[in-house]
């Protein structure tokens, strides 16, 4: 699932609520059996179940602009626990799926924010 939206449409608030950053006013969200609800302390109890299932990338981020696209993908694959023997093929699959072939060696400060 991907949530994209323009400013003020609520996409950021939705994701932050799912991840437990914001309290949910009403209702519940379930992702692969892990749920979040209106109580923030309940969200923290369930948050570990969402690790590796839900990711959040705000527009302003801590991406290191001195790294290339390929270096970032490799870094995040390591942080995600992808084994060394599978890392290169997984990173390559992401490059292909996201049509990043021409950008793999470009530093991220040269990319558009869109």
The first five atom37 places (N, CA, C, CB, O) and aatype in JSON, in Angstrom:
{
  "aatype": [20, 20, 20, 20, 20, 20, 20, 20, 20, 20, 20, 20, 20, 20, 20, 20, 20, 20, 20, 20, 20, 20, 20, 20, 20, 20, 20, 20, 20, 20, 20, 20, 20, 20, 20, 20, 20, 20, 20, 20, 20, 20, 20, 20, 20, 20, 20, 20, 20, 20, 20, 20, 20, 20, 20, 20, 20, 20, 20, 20, 20, 20, 20, 20, 20, 20, 20, 20, 20, 20, 20, 20, 20, 20, 20, 20, 20, 20, 20, 20, 20, 20, 20, 20, 20, 20, 20, 20, 20, 20, 20, 20, 20, 20, 20, 20, 20, 20, 20, 20, 20, 20, 20, 20, 20, 20, 20, 20, 20, 20, 20, 20, 20, 20],
  "atom_mask": [
    [1, 1, 1, 1, 1],
    [1, 1, 1, 1, 1],
    [1, 1, 1, 1, 1],
    [1, 1, 1, 1, 1],
    [1, 1, 1, 1, 1],
    [1, 1, 1, 1, 1],
    [1, 1, 1, 1, 1],
    [1, 1, 1, 1, 1],
    [1, 1, 1, 1, 1],
    [1, 1, 1, 1, 1],
    [1, 1, 1, 1, 1],
    [1, 1, 1, 1, 1],
    [1, 1, 1, 1, 1],
    [1, 1, 1, 1, 1],
    [1, 1, 1, 1, 1],
    [1, 1, 1, 1, 1],
    [1, 1, 1, 1, 1],
    [1, 1, 1, 1, 1],
    [1, 1, 1, 1, 1],
    [1, 1, 1, 1, 1],
    [1, 1, 1, 1, 1],
    [1, 1, 1, 1, 1],
    [1, 1, 1, 1, 1],
    [1, 1, 1, 1, 1],
    [1, 1, 1, 1, 1],
    [1, 1, 1, 1, 1],
    [1, 1, 1, 1, 1],
    [1, 1, 1, 1, 1],
    [1, 1, 1, 1, 1],
    [1, 1, 1, 1, 1],
    [1, 1, 1, 1, 1],
    [1, 1, 1, 1, 1],
    [1, 1, 1, 1, 1],
    [1, 1, 1, 1, 1],
    [1, 1, 1, 1, 1],
    [1, 1, 1, 1, 1],
    [1, 1, 1, 1, 1],
    [1, 1, 1, 1, 1],
    [1, 1, 1, 1, 1],
    [1, 1, 1, 1, 1],
    [1, 1, 1, 1, 1],
    [1, 1, 1, 1, 1],
    [1, 1, 1, 1, 1],
    [1, 1, 1, 1, 1],
    [1, 1, 1, 1, 1],
    [1, 1, 1, 1, 1],
    [1, 1, 1, 1, 1],
    [1, 1, 1, 1, 1],
    [1, 1, 1, 1, 1],
    [1, 1, 1, 1, 1],
    [1, 1, 1, 1, 1],
    [1, 1, 1, 1, 1],
    [1, 1, 1, 1, 1],
    [1, 1, 1, 1, 1],
    [1, 1, 1, 1, 1],
    [1, 1, 1, 1, 1],
    [1, 1, 1, 1, 1],
    [1, 1, 1, 1, 1],
    [1, 1, 1, 1, 1],
    [1, 1, 1, 1, 1],
    [1, 1, 1, 1, 1],
    [1, 1, 1, 1, 1],
    [1, 1, 1, 1, 1],
    [1, 1, 1, 1, 1],
    [1, 1, 1, 1, 1],
    [1, 1, 1, 1, 1],
    [1, 1, 1, 1, 1],
    [1, 1, 1, 1, 1],
    [1, 1, 1, 1, 1],
    [1, 1, 1, 1, 1],
    [1, 1, 1, 1, 1],
    [1, 1, 1, 1, 1],
    [1, 1, 1, 1, 1],
    [1, 1, 1, 1, 1],
    [1, 1, 1, 1, 1],
    [1, 1, 1, 1, 1],
    [1, 1, 1, 1, 1],
    [1, 1, 1, 1, 1],
    [1, 1, 1, 1, 1],
    [1, 1, 1, 1, 1],
    [1, 1, 1, 1, 1],
    [1, 1, 1, 1, 1],
    [1, 1, 1, 1, 1],
    [1, 1, 1, 1, 1],
    [1, 1, 1, 1, 1],
    [1, 1, 1, 1, 1],
    [1, 1, 1, 1, 1],
    [1, 1, 1, 1, 1],
    [1, 1, 1, 1, 1],
    [1, 1, 1, 1, 1],
    [1, 1, 1, 1, 1],
    [1, 1, 1, 1, 1],
    [1, 1, 1, 1, 1],
    [1, 1, 1, 1, 1],
    [1, 1, 1, 1, 1],
    [1, 1, 1, 1, 1],
    [1, 1, 1, 1, 1],
    [1, 1, 1, 1, 1],
    [1, 1, 1, 1, 1],
    [1, 1, 1, 1, 1],
    [1, 1, 1, 1, 1],
    [1, 1, 1, 1, 1],
    [1, 1, 1, 1, 1],
    [1, 1, 1, 1, 1],
    [1, 1, 1, 1, 1],
    [1, 1, 1, 1, 1],
    [1, 1, 1, 1, 1],
    [1, 1, 1, 1, 1],
    [1, 1, 1, 1, 1],
    [1, 1, 1, 1, 1],
    [1, 1, 1, 1, 1],
    [1, 1, 1, 1, 1],
    [1, 1, 1, 1, 1],
    [1, 1, 1, 1, 1]
  ],
  "atom_positions": [
    [[0.84, -1.17, 0.0], [0.0, 0.0, 0.0], [0.88, 1.23, 0.0], [-0.96, 0.0, 1.21], [1.89, 1.27, 0.71]],
    [[0.52, 2.21, -0.77], [1.23, 3.48, -0.81], [0.2, 4.58, -0.62], [2.01, 3.67, -2.15], [-0.89, 4.53, -1.19]],
    [[0.54, 5.55, 0.2], [-0.33, 6.7, 0.4], [0.42, 7.92, -0.11], [-0.75, 6.86, 1.9], [1.47, 8.29, 0.43]],
    [[-0.11, 8.54, -1.13], [0.46, 9.77, -1.67], [-0.6, 10.83, -1.63], [1.01, 9.57, -3.11], [-1.79, 10.55, -1.82]],
    [[-0.19, 12.05, -1.4], [-1.18, 13.12, -1.4], [-0.51, 14.48, -1.42], [-2.09, 13.0, -0.19], [0.64, 14.63, -1.03]],
    [[-1.26, 15.44, -1.88], [-0.76, 16.81, -1.89], [-0.85, 17.38, -0.48], [-1.56, 17.7, -2.89], [-1.43, 16.77, 0.42]],
    [[-0.25, 18.54, -0.3], [-0.31, 19.2, 1.01], [-1.75, 19.33, 1.47], [0.36, 20.58, 0.96], [-2.64, 19.59, 0.67]],
    [[-1.96, 19.14, 2.72], [-3.25, 19.32, 3.42], [-4.34, 18.34, 3.02], [-3.74, 20.7, 3.18], [-5.52, 18.6, 3.26]],
    [[-3.98, 17.2, 2.41], [-5.02, 16.21, 2.1], [-5.14, 15.16, 3.2], [-4.73, 15.54, 0.77], [-6.08, 14.37, 3.19]],
    [[-4.19, 15.13, 4.14], [-4.29, 14.2, 5.27], [-3.45, 12.95, 5.17], [-5.67, 13.82, 5.43], [-3.5, 12.11, 6.08]],
    [[-2.68, 12.78, 4.1], [-1.91, 11.54, 3.95], [-0.85, 11.4, 5.05], [-1.24, 11.5, 2.58], [-0.68, 10.31, 5.59]],
    [[-0.16, 12.47, 5.39], [0.85, 12.41, 6.44], [0.2, 12.1, 7.79], [1.63, 13.73, 6.52], [0.71, 11.28, 8.55]],
    [[-0.91, 12.75, 8.08], [-1.61, 12.5, 9.35], [-2.08, 11.06, 9.43], [-2.82, 13.45, 9.5], [-2.01, 10.45, 10.5]],
    [[-2.55, 10.51, 8.33], [-3.0, 9.12, 8.32], [-1.85, 8.19, 8.67], [-3.57, 8.76, 6.94], [-1.99, 7.35, 9.56]],
    [[-0.74, 8.32, 7.99], [0.4, 7.44, 8.23], [0.94, 7.62, 9.64], [1.51, 7.71, 7.21], [1.28, 6.64, 10.3]],
    [[1.03, 8.87, 10.12], [1.51, 9.11, 11.47], [0.58, 8.49, 12.5], [1.65, 10.61, 11.73], [1.04, 8.0, 13.54]],
    [[-0.7, 8.49, 12.25], [-1.66, 7.86, 13.16], [-1.5, 6.34, 13.15], [-3.09, 8.24, 12.78], [-1.54, 5.71, 14.2]],
    [[-1.32, 5.77, 11.97], [-1.13, 4.32, 11.86], [0.12, 3.89, 12.62], [-1.03, 3.89, 10.38], [0.14, 2.85, 13.27]],
    [[1.17, 4.7, 12.54], [2.44, 4.36, 13.18], [2.5, 4.73, 14.65], [3.57, 5.03, 12.45], [3.49, 4.44, 15.32]],
    [[1.45, 5.38, 15.17], [1.44, 5.71, 16.59], [2.06, 7.03, 16.93], [2.12, 4.67, 17.34], [2.19, 7.35, 18.11]],
    [[2.44, 7.83, 15.93], [3.0, 9.15, 16.19], [1.9, 10.1, 16.67], [3.69, 9.71, 14.92], [2.12, 10.91, 17.57]],
    [[0.73, 10.0, 16.06], [-0.44, 10.78, 16.45], [-1.5, 9.83, 17.01], [-1.01, 11.59, 15.25], [-1.56, 8.67, 16.63]],
    [[-2.33, 10.35, 17.92], [-3.46, 9.55, 18.4], [-4.55, 9.5, 17.34], [-4.02, 10.14, 19.72], [-4.77, 10.47, 16.62]],
    [[-5.21, 8.37, 17.25], [-6.33, 8.22, 16.34], [-7.59, 8.69, 17.06], [-6.48, 6.73, 15.85], [-7.86, 8.28, 18.19]],
    [[-8.34, 9.55, 16.41], [-9.54, 10.11, 17.02], [-10.61, 9.04, 17.18], [-10.08, 11.28, 16.18], [-11.29, 8.99, 18.21]],
    [[-10.78, 8.19, 16.2], [-11.78, 7.14, 16.27], [-11.46, 6.04, 15.3], [-13.16, 7.69, 16.0], [-10.77, 6.25, 14.3]],
    [[-11.97, 4.87, 15.58], [-11.77, 3.74, 14.68], [-10.47, 3.01, 14.94], [-11.8, 4.2, 13.25], [-9.74, 3.34, 15.87]],
    [[-10.19, 2.02, 14.13], [-8.98, 1.21, 14.26], [-8.42, 0.94, 12.88], [-9.27, -0.12, 15.0], [-9.14, 0.96, 11.88]],
    [[-7.13, 0.69, 12.83], [-6.44, 0.32, 11.6], [-5.75, -1.0, 11.85], [-5.42, 1.43, 11.14], [-5.07, -1.16, 12.86]],
    [[-5.93, -1.96, 10.93], [-5.25, -3.25, 11.04], [-4.44, -3.49, 9.77], [-6.27, -4.39, 11.27], [-4.94, -3.34, 8.66]],
    [[-3.19, -3.88, 9.96], [-2.3, -4.21, 8.86], [-1.69, -5.56, 9.19], [-1.2, -3.11, 8.63], [-0.9, -5.69, 10.13]],
    [[-2.05, -6.57, 8.41], [-1.58, -7.94, 8.63], [-1.77, -8.37, 10.09], [-0.09, -8.06, 8.24], [-0.88, -9.0, 10.67]],
    [[-2.9, -8.05, 10.65], [-3.23, -8.48, 12.0], [-2.76, -7.58, 13.11], [-2.67, -9.81, 12.23], [-3.24, -7.69, 14.24]],
    [[-1.83, -6.68, 12.83], [-1.36, -5.73, 13.85], [-2.25, -4.5, 13.76], [0.16, -5.36, 13.65], [-2.46, -3.94, 12.68]],
    [[-2.77, -4.08, 14.89], [-3.71, -2.97, 14.88], [-3.26, -1.8, 15.71], [-5.03, -3.43, 15.36], [-2.47, -1.93, 16.64]],
    [[-3.78, -0.64, 15.36], [-3.59, 0.56, 16.14], [-4.97, 1.11, 16.45], [-2.69, 1.61, 15.4], [-5.9, 0.93, 15.67]],
    [[-5.08, 1.78, 17.56], [-6.37, 2.35, 17.95], [-6.15, 3.72, 18.55], [-7.11, 1.42, 18.94], [-5.05, 4.27, 18.48]],
    [[-7.19, 4.27, 19.15], [-7.16, 5.64, 19.65], [-6.19, 5.91, 20.77], [-8.48, 6.0, 20.09], [-5.78, 7.06, 20.94]],
    [[-5.8, 4.93, 21.54], [-4.91, 5.16, 22.66], [-3.45, 5.05, 22.21], [-5.19, 4.17, 23.8], [-3.02, 4.02, 21.7]],
    [[-2.71, 6.13, 22.4], [-1.32, 6.16, 21.96], [-0.5, 5.05, 22.62], [-0.7, 7.53, 22.26], [0.34, 4.43, 21.97]],
    [[-0.73, 4.79, 23.91], [0.04, 3.74, 24.58], [-0.25, 2.37, 23.97], [-0.27, 3.72, 26.08], [0.64, 1.52, 23.94]],
    [[-1.47, 2.14, 23.49], [-1.77, 0.88, 22.81], [-1.0, 0.79, 21.5], [-3.29, 0.75, 22.55], [-0.53, -0.29, 21.12]],
    [[-0.87, 1.92, 20.79], [-0.14, 1.92, 19.53], [1.32, 1.5, 19.74], [-0.19, 3.31, 18.88], [1.87, 0.74, 18.94]],
    [[1.94, 1.99, 20.81], [3.32, 1.63, 21.06], [3.47, 0.14, 21.3], [3.87, 2.4, 22.25], [4.47, -0.46, 20.9]],
    [[2.49, -0.47, 21.94], [2.54, -1.91, 22.17], [2.48, -2.68, 20.86], [1.4, -2.34, 23.09], [3.09, -3.75, 20.74]],
    [[1.77, -2.16, 19.88], [1.59, -2.84, 18.6], [2.62, -2.43, 17.55], [0.21, -2.58, 18.07], [2.77, -3.11, 16.53]],
    [[3.33, -1.32, 17.79], [4.2, -0.76, 16.76], [5.25, -1.76, 16.27], [4.89, 0.47, 17.28], [5.52, -1.82, 15.07]],
    [[5.84, -2.53, 17.17], [6.89, -3.47, 16.76], [6.38, -4.48, 15.74], [7.45, -4.2, 17.96], [7.16, -5.01, 14.95]],
    [[5.08, -4.76, 15.76], [4.51, -5.71, 14.79], [4.45, -5.1, 13.38], [3.12, -6.15, 15.23], [4.36, -5.83, 12.39]],
    [[4.48, -3.78, 13.3], [4.4, -3.11, 12.0], [5.77, -2.89, 11.38], [3.68, -1.79, 12.15], [5.87, -2.54, 10.2]],
    [[6.84, -3.09, 12.16], [8.19, -2.88, 11.63], [8.43, -3.82, 10.46], [9.25, -3.1, 12.74], [8.2, -5.03, 10.56]],
    [[8.89, -3.28, 9.37], [9.13, -4.07, 8.18], [7.92, -4.22, 7.28], [9.62, -5.42, 8.57], [8.02, -4.71, 6.16]],
    [[6.75, -3.79, 7.78], [5.53, -3.84, 6.98], [5.17, -2.44, 6.5], [4.36, -4.46, 7.79], [4.78, -2.24, 5.35]],
    [[5.29, -1.48, 7.4], [4.92, -0.1, 7.1], [6.17, 0.77, 7.15], [3.85, 0.43, 8.1], [6.95, 0.7, 8.11]],
    [[6.36, 1.56, 6.13], [7.46, 2.51, 6.11], [6.92, 3.91, 5.95], [8.46, 2.18, 4.99], [5.85, 4.12, 5.38]],
    [[7.66, 4.86, 6.44], [7.22, 6.25, 6.37], [8.39, 7.09, 5.9], [6.69, 6.76, 7.75], [9.43, 7.12, 6.56]],
    [[8.24, 7.77, 4.79], [9.29, 8.63, 4.26], [8.72, 10.03, 4.06], [9.87, 8.07, 2.93], [8.09, 10.29, 3.03]],
    [[8.93, 10.92, 5.02], [8.45, 12.28, 4.84], [9.24, 12.99, 3.75], [8.54, 13.07, 6.16], [10.35, 12.58, 3.4]],
    [[8.66, 14.06, 3.21], [9.35, 14.79, 2.15], [10.67, 15.36, 2.64], [8.47, 15.91, 1.6], [11.69, 15.29, 1.95]],
    [[10.66, 15.92, 3.82], [11.92, 16.39, 4.42], [12.44, 15.23, 5.25], [11.71, 17.71, 5.3], [11.76, 14.72, 6.14]],
    [[13.65, 14.83, 4.95], [14.13, 13.62, 5.6], [15.6, 13.75, 5.97], [13.92, 12.41, 4.7], [16.22, 14.79, 5.78]],
    [[16.11, 12.67, 6.5], [17.51, 12.63, 6.91], [18.36, 11.91, 5.87], [17.65, 11.94, 8.27], [19.42, 11.36, 6.2]],
    [[17.93, 11.91, 4.63], [18.72, 11.29, 3.57], [20.02, 12.05, 3.43], [17.93, 11.27, 2.21], [20.04, 13.28, 3.46]],
    [[21.11, 11.33, 3.29], [22.44, 11.92, 3.16], [22.68, 12.28, 1.7], [23.54, 10.95, 3.68], [22.86, 11.4, 0.86]],
    [[22.69, 13.57, 1.41], [22.82, 14.02, 0.03], [24.18, 13.72, -0.6], [22.58, 15.49, -0.04], [24.35, 13.9, -1.8]],
    [[25.15, 13.25, 0.2], [26.44, 12.9, -0.38], [26.45, 11.46, -0.91], [27.55, 13.07, 0.66], [27.42, 11.03, -1.53]],
    [[25.36, 10.72, -0.66], [25.26, 9.34, -1.15], [24.48, 9.28, -2.45], [24.6, 8.44, -0.09], [23.63, 10.13, -2.73]],
    [[24.78, 8.27, -3.25], [24.05, 8.05, -4.49], [22.77, 7.26, -4.2], [24.93, 7.3, -5.52], [22.56, 6.76, -3.09]],
    [[21.92, 7.17, -5.2], [20.7, 6.38, -5.09], [21.05, 4.94, -4.73], [19.89, 6.44, -6.4], [20.43, 4.36, -3.83]],
    [[22.01, 4.35, -5.42], [22.41, 2.97, -5.18], [22.97, 2.79, -3.77], [23.45, 2.53, -6.21], [22.68, 1.8, -3.11]],
    [[23.76, 3.76, -3.3], [24.31, 3.68, -1.94], [23.19, 3.74, -0.9], [25.31, 4.83, -1.7], [23.24, 3.03, 0.1]],
    [[22.18, 4.57, -1.14], [21.04, 4.63, -0.22], [20.28, 3.31, -0.18], [20.1, 5.77, -0.62], [19.94, 2.81, 0.89]],
    [[20.01, 2.76, -1.35], [19.29, 1.49, -1.39], [20.07, 0.39, -0.68], [19.0, 1.09, -2.84], [19.49, -0.45, 0.01]],
    [[21.38, 0.38, -0.86], [22.23, -0.61, -0.19], [22.21, -0.4, 1.32], [23.68, -0.54, -0.73], [22.1, -1.36, 2.08]],
    [[22.32, 0.85, 1.75], [22.28, 1.18, 3.17], [20.96, 0.71, 3.8], [22.47, 2.69, 3.37], [20.96, 0.05, 4.83]],
    [[19.85, 1.08, 3.17], [18.55, 0.72, 3.73], [18.29, -0.78, 3.66], [17.45, 1.48, 3.01], [17.56, -1.32, 4.49]],
    [[18.85, -1.46, 2.68], [18.7, -2.92, 2.64], [19.45, -3.54, 3.81], [19.21, -3.49, 1.29], [18.98, -4.52, 4.4]],
    [[20.61, -3.0, 4.14], [21.35, -3.5, 5.3], [20.58, -3.23, 6.59], [22.74, -2.84, 5.38], [20.49, -4.11, 7.45]],
    [[20.02, -2.04, 6.72], [19.24, -1.68, 7.92], [17.98, -2.54, 8.03], [18.86, -0.2, 7.88], [17.48, -2.78, 9.14]],
    [[17.46, -2.98, 6.91], [16.24, -3.79, 6.9], [16.51, -5.26, 7.2], [15.55, -3.67, 5.57], [15.58, -6.05, 7.34]],
    [[17.78, -5.62, 7.28], [18.11, -7.0, 7.62], [18.2, -7.94, 6.43], [17.12, -7.52, 8.57], [18.2, -9.15, 6.62]],
    [[18.27, -7.41, 5.24], [18.43, -8.27, 4.06], [19.84, -8.86, 4.1], [18.2, -7.47, 2.73], [20.81, -8.14, 4.3]],
    [[19.93, -10.15, 3.92], [21.22, -10.83, 4.02], [22.17, -10.36, 2.93], [21.04, -12.34, 3.94], [21.75, -9.92, 1.86]],
    [[23.47, -10.46, 3.21], [24.48, -10.03, 2.25], [24.37, -10.77, 0.93], [25.86, -10.23, 2.83], [24.58, -10.19, -0.13]],
    [[24.03, -12.07, 0.99], [23.95, -12.84, -0.25], [22.74, -12.45, -1.11], [23.89, -14.32, 0.06], [22.75, -12.68, -2.31]],
    [[21.71, -11.87, -0.5], [20.52, -11.45, -1.24], [20.5, -9.95, -1.54], [19.29, -11.82, -0.48], [19.69, -9.48, -2.34]],
    [[21.39, -9.2, -0.88], [21.34, -7.74, -0.96], [21.42, -7.21, -2.4], [22.47, -7.16, -0.15], [20.57, -6.43, -2.81]],
    [[22.41, -7.63, -3.14], [22.6, -7.08, -4.49], [21.41, -7.36, -5.39], [23.86, -7.65, -5.12], [20.99, -6.48, -6.14]],
    [[20.86, -8.57, -5.33], [19.71, -8.88, -6.19], [18.46, -8.12, -5.73], [19.43, -10.39, -6.18], [17.66, -7.7, -6.57]],
    [[18.29, -7.93, -4.43], [17.15, -7.16, -3.92], [17.26, -5.7, -4.33], [17.05, -7.27, -2.39], [16.28, -5.09, -4.78]],
    [[18.45, -5.12, -4.19], [18.66, -3.73, -4.58], [18.43, -3.56, -6.07], [20.08, -3.26, -4.2], [17.81, -2.59, -6.51]],
    [[18.93, -4.5, -6.85], [18.75, -4.44, -8.31], [17.27, -4.53, -8.67], [19.53, -5.56, -9.0], [16.82, -3.84, -9.59]],
    [[16.53, -5.36, -7.97], [15.09, -5.47, -8.24], [14.38, -4.15, -7.95], [14.48, -6.61, -7.38], [13.47, -3.76, -8.69]],
    [[14.78, -3.46, -6.9], [14.18, -2.15, -6.59], [14.54, -1.13, -7.65], [14.63, -1.66, -5.19], [13.7, -0.34, -8.07]],
    [[15.8, -1.13, -8.08], [16.24, -0.21, -9.13], [15.39, -0.4, -10.38], [17.74, -0.42, -9.47], [14.93, 0.57, -10.98]],
    [[15.18, -1.65, -10.77], [14.38, -1.96, -11.97], [12.91, -1.58, -11.76], [14.49, -3.45, -12.33], [12.3, -0.94, -12.62]],
    [[12.34, -1.98, -10.63], [10.92, -1.73, -10.38], [10.59, -0.24, -10.32], [10.5, -2.4, -9.08], [9.49, 0.18, -10.68]],
    [[11.54, 0.55, -9.85], [11.31, 2.0, -9.72], [11.88, 2.8, -10.88], [11.9, 2.5, -8.42], [11.9, 4.03, -10.84]],
    [[12.35, 2.09, -11.92], [12.91, 2.75, -13.12], [14.03, 3.72, -12.75], [11.8, 3.51, -13.87], [14.04, 4.87, -13.21]],
    [[14.96, 3.26, -11.93], [16.06, 4.1, -11.47], [17.39, 3.79, -12.15], [16.22, 3.94, -9.98], [18.44, 4.24, -11.71]],
    [[17.34, 3.02, -13.23], [18.58, 2.62, -13.92], [19.48, 3.81, -14.23], [18.26, 1.88, -15.19], [20.69, 3.76, -14.0]],
    [[18.9, 4.88, -14.76], [19.69, 6.04, -15.17], [20.1, 6.92, -13.99], [18.9, 6.88, -16.16], [20.91, 7.84, -14.15]],
    [[19.55, 6.65, -12.8], [19.83, 7.49, -11.63], [20.63, 6.79, -10.55], [18.54, 7.98, -11.04], [20.92, 7.38, -9.51]],
    [[20.99, 5.54, -10.77], [21.63, 4.75, -9.72], [22.9, 5.38, -9.17], [21.96, 3.38, -10.25], [23.2, 5.21, -7.99]],
    [[23.67, 6.11, -9.98], [24.93, 6.7, -9.53], [24.84, 8.21, -9.31], [26.02, 6.41, -10.54], [25.86, 8.9, -9.22]],
    [[23.62, 8.71, -9.22], [23.39, 10.15, -9.02], [23.23, 10.41, -7.52], [22.12, 10.64, -9.81], [22.51, 9.7, -6.83]],
    [[23.92, 11.46, -7.03], [23.73, 11.84, -5.63], [22.31, 12.36, -5.43], [24.77, 12.92, -5.21], [21.73, 12.99, -6.32]],
    [[21.77, 12.07, -4.26], [20.36, 12.41, -4.01], [20.09, 13.91, -4.01], [19.92, 11.82, -2.7], [18.94, 14.31, -4.2]],
    [[21.1, 14.74, -3.8], [20.85, 16.18, -3.85], [20.59, 16.67, -5.27], [22.03, 16.94, -3.25], [20.19, 17.81, -5.47]],
    [[20.83, 15.81, -6.25], [20.57, 16.16, -7.66], [19.19, 15.71, -8.13], [21.64, 15.53, -8.56], [18.79, 16.0, -9.26]],
    [[18.45, 15.0, -7.27], [17.12, 14.5, -7.62], [16.06, 15.54, -7.31], [16.82, 13.18, -6.86], [16.24, 16.38, -6.42]],
    [[14.96, 15.5, -8.03], [13.85, 16.38, -7.73], [13.11, 15.83, -6.51], [12.89, 16.52, -8.94], [13.16, 14.63, -6.24]],
    [[12.44, 16.69, -5.79], [11.72, 16.23, -4.6], [10.48, 15.44, -4.97], [11.34, 17.43, -3.72], [9.96, 14.68, -4.15]],
    [[9.98, 15.59, -6.2], [8.81, 14.86, -6.63], [9.14, 13.46, -7.01], [8.15, 15.54, -7.78], [8.26, 12.69, -7.4]]
  ]
}
